[in-house]
Amino acid sequence: MLDPSTGEVIKRRLEHENGEAKMFYATLPSPARVEMEATCDAPWFERVLREHHPELWIGDAAEIRAAMVRKQKTDPRDALHILDLLLTNCFPRI
């Protein structure tokens, strides 16, 4: 997560089974924008976001992956890569 007022990058892992993710997204200040790769597991996440009205950008997973310099895949590295694509206006939105 990027705090636009401070420029601070906040790293956090959220669990959705226990409601932690839903509570987190419910408390985001408006306006909030959430970006993610397109994935077949996303419908529950899209429903949560619609309930709380942040803007959702979905990116082309293949293009996001192709833009990575280091191909080793980890969730924290992928999240920072997506943030970098957003900050450089290169996020492949679909």
C-alpha positions in Angstrom: 0.0 0.0 0.0 1.2 3.5 -0.8 0.3 6.3 1.5 0.1 9.2 -1.0 0.4 11.9 1.7 3.7 10.6 3.0 5.0 8.5 0.2 5.4 5.6 2.6 5.1 2.0 1.3 3.3 -0.1 3.8 3.7 -3.9 3.5 1.0 -6.1 5.0 -0.4 -9.6 4.5 -4.2 -9.8 4.9 -6.2 -13.0 5.5 -9.6 -13.1 3.9 -11.0 -16.2 5.7 -11.2 -14.4 9.1 -12.6 -11.2 7.7 -9.3 -9.2 8.1 -9.2 -8.2 4.4 -12.8 -7.1 4.4 -12.2 -4.9 7.5 -9.1 -3.4 6.0 -10.8 -2.4 2.7 -13.8 -1.1 4.6 -11.6 1.3 6.5 -9.6 2.8 3.6 -10.1 6.5 3.3 -11.8 7.8 0.2 -10.9 8.1 -2.5 -8.9 4.8 -2.6 -7.7 3.0 -5.6 -6.9 -0.7 -5.5 -4.9 -2.5 -8.3 -4.5 -6.2 -8.8 -3.6 -8.8 -11.4 -6.5 -10.5 -13.2 -7.0 -13.9 -11.6 -9.8 -16.4 -11.4 -9.9 -16.1 -7.6 -10.9 -12.4 -7.8 -14.7 -12.4 -7.7 -14.9 -12.4 -3.8 -12.4 -9.6 -3.7 -14.3 -7.5 -6.3 -17.5 -8.0 -4.3 -15.8 -6.7 -1.1 -14.4 -3.7 -2.9 -17.8 -2.8 -4.5 -19.3 -2.8 -1.0 -16.9 0.0 0.1 -16.5 1.8 -3.3 -12.8 2.1 -3.8 -11.7 2.3 -7.4 -10.5 -1.1 -8.7 -8.0 -1.4 -11.5 -7.4 -4.9 -12.9 -4.2 -5.5 -14.8 -3.3 -8.0 -17.5 -1.3 -10.7 -15.6 0.8 -11.7 -18.6 1.9 -8.2 -19.3 2.6 -7.5 -15.7 4.8 -10.7 -15.6 6.5 -9.8 -18.8 7.5 -6.4 -17.5 9.4 -8.0 -14.5 13.2 -7.9 -14.7 13.7 -10.7 -12.2 11.4 -13.6 -13.0 11.4 -15.2 -9.6 7.8 -15.0 -8.4 6.9 -14.1 -4.8 3.8 -12.3 -3.6 5.7 -9.4 -1.9 7.9 -8.9 -5.0 4.9 -9.0 -7.3 3.1 -6.4 -5.1 6.1 -4.0 -5.3 6.3 -4.6 -9.0 2.6 -3.7 -9.5 3.2 -0.6 -7.4 6.1 0.4 -9.5 4.1 -0.1 -12.7 1.4 2.2 -11.2 3.8 4.9 -10.1 5.5 5.0 -13.6 2.1 5.0 -15.4 2.9 1.6 -17.0 0.2 -0.5 -15.3 -1.4 -2.7 -18.1 -5.0 -2.1 -17.2 -7.7 -4.3 -18.8 
